Amino acid sequence: MKWVLFFDGDCAFCSRSVKQAVALDKHERLAFAPLQGKLAHELGFEKHAAAAGGTMVLLRESDGMVFLRSDALIELARVLGGGWRVMTLARLIPKKMRDWVYGWVADHRLRFMGKQEACMVPDVALHKRLRD
């Protein structure tokens, strides 16, 4: 695995998105870690789990490159490959505009799906790729 996707473990929307990413990642290039976990804390990423304006963080382990907000989504699409690569065309949209849309969704994510009262119980596919 070459990338670690950090997500808000308290957010039902984020946890559901992670489950979808596991299903789509046929080559198992991604590992996953909650922003509330030990690894995120060690790397200083826990600040990205804010209730309003939170963001996923994608870390490319080979060179330590960090992708945030819309850049993380675009890089995730590239990693997933296949038809998802068409999403990389979003780079043609000005970053400020992409990040505004990302921020709007992030600000409203808890309204869309709610906050999880208990930790997500990962299935076998996710469990073997989950880091803390």
MOKA-V544980 format. One record per residue. N is the residue number from 0. RES is the residue in one small letter. SS is DSSP state (H for helix, E for strand, - for the rest). OMEGA is omega in whole degrees, 0 to 359 (NA if undefined). Layout:
# MOKA-V544980
n | res | ss | omega
N | RES | SS | OMEGA
N | RES | SS | OMEGA
This chain:
# MOKA-V544980
n | res | ss | omega
0 | m | - | 184
1 | k | - | 183
2 | w | E | 173
3 | v | E | 178
4 | l | E | 177
5 | f | E | 184
6 | f | E | 178
7 | d | - | 182
8 | g | - | 179
9 | d | - | 187
10 | c | E | 180
11 | a | H | 179
12 | f | H | 182
13 | c | H | 180
14 | s | H | 177
15 | r | H | 178
16 | s | H | 178
17 | v | H | 178
18 | k | H | 178
19 | q | H | 179
20 | a | H | 177
21 | v | H | 181
22 | a | H | 183
23 | l | H | 184
24 | d | - | 185
25 | k | - | 182
26 | h | - | 179
27 | e | - | 178
28 | r | - | 185
29 | l | E | 165
30 | a | E | 185
31 | f | E | 179
32 | a | E | 177
33 | p | E | 177
34 | l | - | 178
35 | q | - | 185
36 | g | - | 183
37 | k | H | 181
38 | l | H | 178
39 | a | H | 179
40 | h | H | 180
41 | e | H | 181
42 | l | H | 180
43 | g | - | 183
44 | f | - | 185
45 | e | H | 181
46 | k | H | 182
47 | h | H | 181
48 | a | H | 183
49 | a | - | 181
50 | a | - | 176
51 | a | - | 177
52 | g | - | 179
53 | g | - | 180
54 | t | - | 170
55 | m | - | 178
56 | v | E | 177
57 | l | E | 182
58 | l | E | 174
59 | r | E | 187
60 | e | - | 185
61 | s | - | 181
62 | d | - | 178
63 | g | - | 180
64 | m | E | 182
65 | v | E | 178
66 | f | E | 181
67 | l | E | 174
68 | r | H | 185
69 | s | H | 177
70 | d | H | 178
71 | a | H | 179
72 | l | H | 180
73 | i | H | 178
74 | e | H | 177
75 | l | H | 178
76 | a | H | 178
77 | r | H | 180
78 | v | H | 181
79 | l | H | 176
80 | g | - | 181
81 | g | H | 180
82 | g | H | 180
83 | w | H | 180
84 | r | H | 178
85 | v | H | 178
86 | m | H | 179
87 | t | H | 176
88 | l | H | 178
89 | a | H | 177
90 | r | H | 178
91 | l | H | 177
92 | i | - | 180
93 | p | - | 184
94 | k | H | 181
95 | k | H | 180
96 | m | H | 179
97 | r | H | 182
98 | d | H | 176
99 | w | H | 179
100 | v | H | 179
101 | y | H | 180
102 | g | H | 179
103 | w | H | 178
104 | v | H | 180
105 | a | H | 180
106 | d | H | 185
107 | h | H | 186
108 | r | H | 180
109 | l | H | 176
110 | r | H | 180
111 | f | H | 189
112 | m | H | 180
113 | g | - | 178
114 | k | E | 180
115 | q | - | 178
116 | e | - | 179
117 | a | - | 179
118 | c | - | 176
119 | m | - | 175
120 | v | - | 184
121 | p | - | 174
122 | d | - | 185
123 | v | H | 182
124 | a | H | 180
125 | l | H | 184
126 | h | H | 182
127 | k | - | 181
128 | r | - | 182
129 | l | E | 176
130 | r | E | 178
131 | d | - | NA
